[in-house]
């Protein structure tokens, strides 16, 4: 894994430089309500319901229609109040892809700006990086950028089962089975419940059905925000 560590360190430097440049036109984080941390249980308990009831209802998340205003604006408001709101980031990305635009109608910023804002708000939130990587993967000509974000995600949150799982999927797509197995075992050792990656490895004859002892000893089975991002 030493080679992986070197690659991840280089990626961290590149991403940091790119974000400093992007921050100049993606707006300040200060907001009339917030910004609050979506990963903070106290903020979610005390502040999130107010935002979601008014701006991020089920129909907004499913991209059916706006709740208090236009669809893009409601997601925008949610992300200005909670910059690292995982489901709202995913919704904004999906809306941009559906509209085939980098700047959704009625939103204040480009799709990538919302990821820039989320990363500036909480640099160590690996889930943001993972969702960003999923978005980049669906854009023409951006697979390398997507891969960088997945690696940065696992660098900042190495014990997140969800992130390890999805990085394993990325390596599986690249037909690089050795690292795919490493991240699959880490994910399942940490309690990830979805079988997709394991099934893919089994079909290729690469899965031995065992978990490393050191990983099994660390497993707690606590997984938040289960998001399986199947590379297309």
Beta strands, then each sheet from edge to edge (+ up, - down):
end
